[in-house]
Amino acid sequence: MKVKTFFYFIKEATTGLIRNGLMSLTSIFTITLALIVLGCFYIVTTNTNHFANMAKSVLEIRVYLNDKADSVGIQNKILSLDGVKDVKFVSKNEGAKWLEKTLGVNGLKNYLAEENPLPDMVNVKLTDKANVKQLADAINAIEGVNEVEYGKTFVESMLIIIQVIWVVGIGLIVIIGMVVLYIIVNTIRLTLFARRKEIEIMKLVGATDWFIRWPFILEGVMLGAGGAIITIILISKGYHLLFHYIKQLAPFIPLLSERMINAGLFWLISLVGLAFGAIGSLFSIKRFLKV
């Protein structure tokens, strides 16, 4: 495509949008509403997944050692495993002090000092991407480890919840995306219906299908871009208010930062708006080219 021709298509697309101002505004408004729904689902899905990962990151695996175990060697082996963030050795004497503090019993550590039945222990902190069950099995296979405890029922339930969140979240985003495309196609189709005579005349004077398509595709891109810009501004401002309101009301809730949300939101809404605007125009004009 020549540069001169491209600028001609841009001019025609802009002229078409201005000439059909009311329909253009209606299209942008409809696209904006659809993209707002998609953006809200994105925020809910990403924050829910963040909550699940936060819960996973605070989990610890407790490793109980044999009496004659090489605690230093075991710690080094555990640190070499994938998914391990940090380890902390807790001797049986420290365990007795912790137990005394927890139970509120004075002198228990002195009593246990004579014949302490508590084992030495290693607390293992995990990374966000750690596979807890596989990691626990790998630690349990290390020589000198007597028992591994990690709240199996809770971890397995949480892993199921994380998987469900991912599947449901992605599924909803795909469904909402299809709805957005459907709305855009039908909205642009209404605009094209009002200009069907113009398309017929262009066909009759010998214009090729792609020569007719390009201005309308660029119109769709402009409509999508307009809807995307408005959506990003509205949702980012709305999340800003929501973020600070929740931080004041319930500061313990670990919401994703505005910067992280806005970065993902910008790319998602921009790409969806531009792509669906172009695709919507391409699908919509097809029927009007059959003259």
Backbone torsions as a table, in degrees:
resi	resn	phi	psi	omega
1	MET	NA	129.1	179.0
2	LYS	-71.7	152.4	179.9
3	VAL	-62.3	-40.8	179.9
4	LYS	-61.6	-41.5	179.2
5	THR	-66.4	-40.3	-180.0
6	PHE	-61.0	-45.6	179.6
7	PHE	-66.5	-29.7	175.3
8	TYR	-64.9	-42.1	179.0
9	PHE	-64.8	-39.4	177.3
10	ILE	-61.3	-45.0	-179.9
11	LYS	-62.2	-44.4	-179.6
12	GLU	-64.7	-40.2	179.2
13	ALA	-63.8	-44.0	178.9
14	THR	-64.2	-43.2	178.4
15	THR	-61.6	-41.7	179.5
16	GLY	-63.0	-41.0	179.0
17	LEU	-64.5	-42.7	-178.7
18	ILE	-69.5	-42.4	-178.2
19	ARG	-62.4	-37.3	179.4
20	ASN	-107.9	55.1	-172.7
21	GLY	-57.6	-44.5	-177.0
22	LEU	-64.6	-45.7	179.0
23	MET	-65.8	-35.0	178.8
24	SER	-65.5	-44.5	178.1
25	LEU	-63.9	-39.3	177.4
26	THR	-62.5	-41.9	178.9
27	SER	-63.3	-46.1	-179.9
28	ILE	-62.8	-41.0	179.5
29	PHE	-62.6	-44.5	-179.8
30	THR	-66.1	-43.7	178.4
31	ILE	-62.2	-41.3	179.2
32	THR	-60.4	-45.5	179.1
33	LEU	-60.1	-45.2	-179.4
34	ALA	-64.1	-42.4	-179.9
35	LEU	-69.4	-31.1	176.0
36	ILE	-63.1	-42.7	177.5
37	VAL	-60.7	-45.6	178.7
38	LEU	-61.9	-43.5	179.8
39	GLY	-63.5	-39.3	178.7
40	CYS	-65.4	-40.9	176.6
41	PHE	-64.1	-36.3	178.0
42	TYR	-63.1	-44.9	-179.4
43	ILE	-63.5	-44.9	-179.8
44	VAL	-63.6	-45.2	-177.3
45	THR	-64.9	-46.9	-177.4
46	THR	-68.1	-37.7	178.2
47	ASN	-69.2	-39.2	177.9
48	THR	-63.8	-42.3	177.2
49	ASN	-64.7	-35.7	177.1
50	HIS	-64.8	-41.3	177.5
51	PHE	-59.2	-44.8	-178.4
52	ALA	-63.3	-42.1	178.9
53	ASN	-68.0	-34.9	176.4
54	MET	-63.4	-42.4	178.1
55	ALA	-63.5	-37.5	179.7
56	LYS	-68.5	-35.6	-176.2
57	SER	-70.4	-23.2	-179.7
58	VAL	-89.0	-3.4	177.5
59	LEU	-69.0	147.8	175.8
60	GLU	-131.8	145.2	172.4
61	ILE	-100.3	127.5	177.8
62	ARG	-99.6	123.1	-177.2
63	VAL	-111.5	115.9	179.7
64	TYR	-95.3	130.2	-173.4
65	LEU	-101.4	156.5	172.4
66	ASN	-71.8	162.6	-177.5
67	ASP	-60.6	-36.5	-175.9
68	LYS	-102.6	19.3	-176.7
69	ALA	-73.5	148.5	175.7
70	ASP	-85.1	94.9	-173.5
71	SER	-62.6	-40.0	-179.6
72	VAL	-64.9	-44.9	179.7
73	GLY	-63.6	-40.2	179.4
74	ILE	-65.5	-42.0	178.6
75	GLN	-60.9	-40.8	179.3
76	ASN	-65.5	-40.1	178.7
77	LYS	-66.0	-39.6	178.7
78	ILE	-65.6	-41.9	179.6
79	LEU	-62.8	-26.0	-178.9
80	SER	-78.9	-9.6	-178.0
81	LEU	-81.0	146.5	177.1
82	ASP	-67.8	135.1	178.1
83	GLY	97.6	-4.4	179.6
84	VAL	-93.1	125.4	179.6
85	LYS	-92.8	-43.1	-177.3
86	ASP	-163.2	158.7	175.9
87	VAL	-131.0	150.0	177.6
88	LYS	-138.1	124.0	-179.9
89	PHE	-84.8	132.1	177.8
90	VAL	-122.3	110.1	-179.1
91	SER	-71.6	165.9	-180.0
92	LYS	-64.2	-30.5	177.5
93	ASN	-69.5	-41.5	175.7
94	GLU	-64.3	-35.5	177.1
95	GLY	-63.5	-38.3	178.4
96	ALA	-66.0	-40.8	177.7
97	LYS	-62.9	-42.7	179.3
98	TRP	-63.6	-40.6	179.8
99	LEU	-65.4	-40.5	178.1
100	GLU	-62.1	-43.1	179.8
101	LYS	-66.7	-40.7	-178.0
102	THR	-67.6	-44.1	-178.1
103	LEU	-80.7	-16.4	-178.8
104	GLY	71.3	32.5	-178.6
105	VAL	-109.8	123.7	179.5
106	ASN	-83.2	141.5	175.3
107	GLY	83.4	0.9	-177.9
108	LEU	-65.7	-38.1	-178.3
109	LYS	-66.1	-32.0	177.4
110	ASN	-69.9	-36.6	178.7
111	TYR	-67.9	-42.1	-178.3
112	LEU	-74.7	-18.5	-178.8
113	ALA	-63.3	-29.7	-179.1
114	GLU	-71.1	-44.4	178.5
115	GLU	-148.2	84.0	-174.0
116	ASN	-82.3	114.3	-179.3
117	PRO	-83.5	-7.4	-178.4
118	LEU	-72.6	142.8	178.3
119	PRO	-87.0	158.3	168.4
120	ASP	-66.0	150.6	-173.4
121	MET	-140.2	150.8	174.3
122	VAL	-123.1	121.5	174.6
123	ASN	-90.2	127.2	-176.2
124	VAL	-112.3	119.8	175.4
125	LYS	-93.4	143.0	-172.4
126	LEU	-108.9	157.7	171.9
127	THR	-83.9	168.9	-179.0
128	ASP	-62.3	-32.6	-174.7
129	LYS	-96.5	12.4	-177.7
130	ALA	-69.0	138.9	171.4
131	ASN	-91.5	100.9	-168.5
132	VAL	-60.9	-47.4	-176.3
133	LYS	-64.3	-46.8	179.1
134	GLN	-62.8	-39.2	179.9
135	LEU	-65.7	-41.9	178.5
136	ALA	-62.6	-41.1	178.4
137	ASP	-64.8	-40.1	179.6
138	ALA	-65.8	-40.4	178.6
139	ILE	-67.2	-39.1	-178.6
140	ASN	-63.8	-24.7	-179.0
141	ALA	-82.6	-8.5	-179.8
142	ILE	-72.9	136.4	-179.7
143	GLU	-64.7	131.7	-179.8
144	GLY	101.8	-10.6	177.4
145	VAL	-87.0	126.2	-178.0
146	ASN	-91.1	-41.9	-177.2
147	GLU	-156.5	148.2	177.5
148	VAL	-123.0	130.4	-178.9
149	GLU	-127.1	129.8	-179.6
150	TYR	-146.6	17.2	-179.5
151	GLY	64.9	61.0	-172.4
152	LYS	-52.6	-47.8	-176.9
153	THR	-62.4	-45.2	-179.6
154	PHE	-64.1	-44.8	-178.3
155	VAL	-63.2	-46.4	-179.5
156	GLU	-63.1	-38.9	178.1
157	SER	-65.1	-42.0	-179.0
158	MET	-66.6	-38.8	178.8
159	LEU	-64.2	-37.7	176.8
160	ILE	-64.4	-43.0	179.3
161	ILE	-60.9	-43.0	179.2
162	ILE	-61.3	-43.8	179.4
163	GLN	-63.9	-41.1	178.8
164	VAL	-63.5	-41.8	179.0
165	ILE	-59.6	-44.4	-180.0
166	TRP	-63.0	-48.5	-176.6
167	VAL	-64.7	-48.7	-179.1
168	VAL	-64.0	-43.6	-179.0
169	GLY	-61.5	-49.5	179.7
170	ILE	-64.5	-40.8	178.8
171	GLY	-60.5	-44.4	179.8
172	LEU	-65.2	-40.6	179.4
173	ILE	-63.7	-40.3	178.0
174	VAL	-64.5	-45.3	-179.9
175	ILE	-62.5	-47.1	179.1
176	ILE	-62.5	-38.5	177.9
177	GLY	-61.2	-41.1	177.8
178	MET	-66.1	-38.2	177.5
179	VAL	-64.4	-42.1	178.0
180	VAL	-59.2	-46.0	179.6
181	LEU	-61.3	-43.4	180.0
182	TYR	-60.7	-44.5	179.7
183	ILE	-63.7	-44.0	-179.1
184	ILE	-63.6	-44.3	179.9
185	VAL	-58.3	-47.4	-176.9
186	ASN	-71.5	-33.8	178.0
187	THR	-67.0	-45.7	178.9
188	ILE	-66.8	-33.4	178.0
189	ARG	-60.9	-37.4	176.6
190	LEU	-63.4	-39.7	178.0
191	THR	-64.0	-42.8	-179.4
192	LEU	-68.8	-33.4	179.5
193	PHE	-61.4	-37.5	179.4
194	ALA	-69.9	-15.8	-177.1
195	ARG	-117.4	19.2	-176.0
196	ARG	-62.5	-33.8	179.1
197	LYS	-64.5	-38.8	178.5
198	GLU	-61.9	-40.8	179.7
199	ILE	-67.3	-41.8	179.3
200	GLU	-60.5	-43.9	180.0
201	ILE	-62.6	-42.6	179.2
202	MET	-62.5	-38.8	177.9
203	LYS	-65.6	-41.5	-176.9
204	LEU	-67.2	-28.5	179.5
205	VAL	-88.5	4.7	172.2
206	GLY	101.8	8.8	178.9
207	ALA	-68.5	138.3	178.4
208	THR	-73.8	162.3	-179.0
209	ASP	-59.5	-43.4	-177.3
210	TRP	-72.0	-30.3	175.6
211	PHE	-63.5	-35.8	178.1
212	ILE	-77.1	-37.3	-175.8
213	ARG	-65.0	-45.3	-168.8
214	TRP	-54.8	-46.1	178.2
215	PRO	-60.8	-36.8	-179.7
216	PHE	-72.3	-35.1	175.4
217	ILE	-63.7	-43.8	178.4
218	LEU	-65.6	-33.8	173.9
219	GLU	-61.6	-44.2	178.8
220	GLY	-61.0	-40.9	177.9
221	VAL	-63.1	-42.7	179.3
222	MET	-65.5	-41.1	177.1
223	LEU	-63.1	-43.7	178.2
224	GLY	-63.2	-40.8	178.7
225	ALA	-64.4	-41.8	178.1
226	GLY	-61.9	-46.0	177.6
227	GLY	-63.8	-38.1	-179.7
228	ALA	-66.1	-43.3	-179.4
229	ILE	-62.3	-46.1	179.4
230	ILE	-63.1	-42.0	-179.6
231	THR	-62.2	-46.7	-179.0
232	ILE	-60.8	-43.1	179.8
233	ILE	-63.4	-47.3	-176.8
234	LEU	-66.1	-45.8	-176.7
235	ILE	-70.9	-40.0	179.4
236	SER	-63.6	-40.3	177.3
237	LYS	-67.8	-40.7	178.7
238	GLY	-64.3	-41.1	179.1
239	TYR	-68.6	-33.5	176.6
240	HIS	-59.2	-47.5	179.0
241	LEU	-65.3	-44.1	-179.6
242	LEU	-63.6	-42.7	-177.9
243	PHE	-60.0	-48.4	-177.7
244	HIS	-72.6	-32.0	177.2
245	TYR	-65.9	-45.6	-179.8
246	ILE	-68.9	-35.7	178.3
247	LYS	-63.1	-33.5	177.3
248	GLN	-78.8	-40.0	-176.3
249	LEU	-78.4	-44.4	-177.5
250	ALA	-142.8	78.9	-175.5
251	PRO	-64.6	-14.7	-178.6
252	PHE	-77.9	-13.6	179.9
253	ILE	-77.3	119.1	-174.1
254	PRO	-85.0	74.8	176.9
255	LEU	-71.1	148.8	173.7
256	LEU	-64.9	145.9	-178.6
257	SER	-66.2	158.1	178.9
258	GLU	-60.1	-38.4	-178.9
259	ARG	-61.6	-44.1	-179.3
260	MET	-67.5	-42.1	179.4
261	ILE	-66.0	-46.3	-176.2
262	ASN	-64.4	-35.3	180.0
263	ALA	-63.9	-50.8	179.4
264	GLY	-66.5	-39.1	-178.7
265	LEU	-63.6	-41.9	-179.3
266	PHE	-58.3	-49.4	-177.4
267	TRP	-68.8	-42.4	-179.0
268	LEU	-62.4	-54.3	-175.7
269	ILE	-67.4	-39.4	180.0
270	SER	-63.1	-49.5	-178.4
271	LEU	-64.8	-43.4	179.7
272	VAL	-65.0	-45.3	-179.4
273	GLY	-61.1	-49.4	-179.3
274	LEU	-67.1	-47.8	-177.6
275	ALA	-64.9	-47.0	-178.3
276	PHE	-68.9	-31.4	175.4
277	GLY	-62.8	-45.4	179.2
278	ALA	-67.2	-46.9	-179.1
279	ILE	-64.8	-40.7	179.2
280	GLY	-59.7	-43.9	178.1
281	SER	-65.1	-41.6	-178.6
282	LEU	-62.0	-44.0	178.4
283	PHE	-69.7	-38.9	-173.8
284	SER	-70.0	-36.9	-174.2
285	ILE	-79.3	-14.9	-174.7
286	LYS	-55.2	-46.5	-175.8
287	ARG	-70.0	-26.8	-177.4
288	PHE	-82.4	-9.5	178.9
289	LEU	-85.8	-8.3	179.7
290	LYS	-85.7	83.6	-178.1
291	VAL	-107.4	NA	NA
